[in-house]
Structure formats: C-alpha cells, structure tokens
Amino acid sequence: MAKKRKTREQKKLADQRHTFTHSQTAFISSTTLSTKQTILPKYESKTVALTPNYYPYLKKDLSKTALLTLGILIFQVLLFMVLKNHIFVIPGLTY
C-alpha cells in the first residue's frame, strides 16, 4: 500500500508552525570606521505573531464531544424513566 503524501496546503501549515516556534535572528555585519574603531556586530530578534484562533478544528471537536455527551446523558435519563415507570421491564432488574 502506498504511503500517503502531504498536500501543498499541509506543507504550508507545517512550515508556518515551525517558523512560529523558532525566533528568527538577523545579523548586521560589523563595520570599520576611518579611525579604525570597530563596531561590534548587532543582533536583531524578530518574532512571528500568533493569531489567537490558530486551532480552528478545536472548536468543532469540542462541540462534537459536547453533543455526544449530552446525547448519552439524555438517553440514560430516558432509560431510567422508562425502567422506573415499568414501561419496559428487564428481568432481574428492580426499580
């Protein structure tokens, strides 16, 4: 079976994640003045800004989980009410 290859969009997203975690440093070369005084090299640090909603799938996953949990709880309450009122009887189970 062939190995699944990443799409171009997946590669772009991965590249953005990797560039965010590493700060980029620019180097300014040293210059020599006419009086032979050397200026030390300067480093400038640039950071990439992170958008606050960088994980759009998180909201979707949490809503699915909440709906599934709510559905299970409603089913349990309905099952309890049905068994409590003897609408449906399971042998050996008393309420």
N, C-alpha and C positions, 0 to 999 in steps of 0.2 A: 504494500500500500504506500502510495506516495506521501511525502511529508508536506503538510500544509504550509504554504508560503505566506508571508506577511504582505498585506496590501500597501500601497503607497501611503494611504492615509494613516494606517497603523504605524508605519515607519516615521512619519512626520510627528505623530503624537508622542512616540517614544523619544524622538530627538528633543522635543520640547521639554519632556520630563527630565531628561538627562541634563539639558542645559540649565534648567532651573536649579537643580541640586548643587551644581558646581558654579561658584562665582568666577566670573571672567576677570582676568587681570591684564591690564595694558602696560607695556613697558615704554618709558620715554628715555631715549638714549642720552648718555652724558655728553655735555658739550664743553669745549675748552675755550676760555676767554683769551683775549690777546695778552693779558698779563700772566698767562699760564696758571690761572686759577681753575681748578677742576670742580665742576658742579656734580654732585653725586646724582646717580640715577633716581628718578622718582617713579613710584608705582601708584597707579590709579586703580581702584577697585570698582567694578561695575557689577551690580546685582540685577537679576531679572525679576520683575514684579510678578507675583502670583495672583491670579484672579480669585476672588472669594468663592465662586461656584465652579471650581475646576473639576468636580466629580459629578457630572450630570446624571449618571446612572445610579448614584446613591439614593436620590430621592425616589426614583422609580422602584428600586429594590426594597426600600423601606416601606413604601406604600403597598407593594405586593405582600410583604410579610405581615403588615398590619391587617390587611383584608383577610388573609388566610387565617390568622389568629382569631380575628373577630368571628369568622365563619365557623371555626371549630368551637368556640365558646357558645355561640348561639345554638349549634347542633347539640352540644352537651346539655344545655338548659332545656331545650325542647324534648330531648330523650328522657331527662329526669321527670319533666311534667307528664309525659305520656306514661311512663312507668309508675309514677306516683298515683295517677288517676285510674290505673288499671285498664287503660285503653289497649295497651299491648302488654302481654304477660310473658315473662321469661321464667320457665320452671326452675325452682331452687333459688330464685331471687325475690326477696320480700322487701317492700317499702311501706 
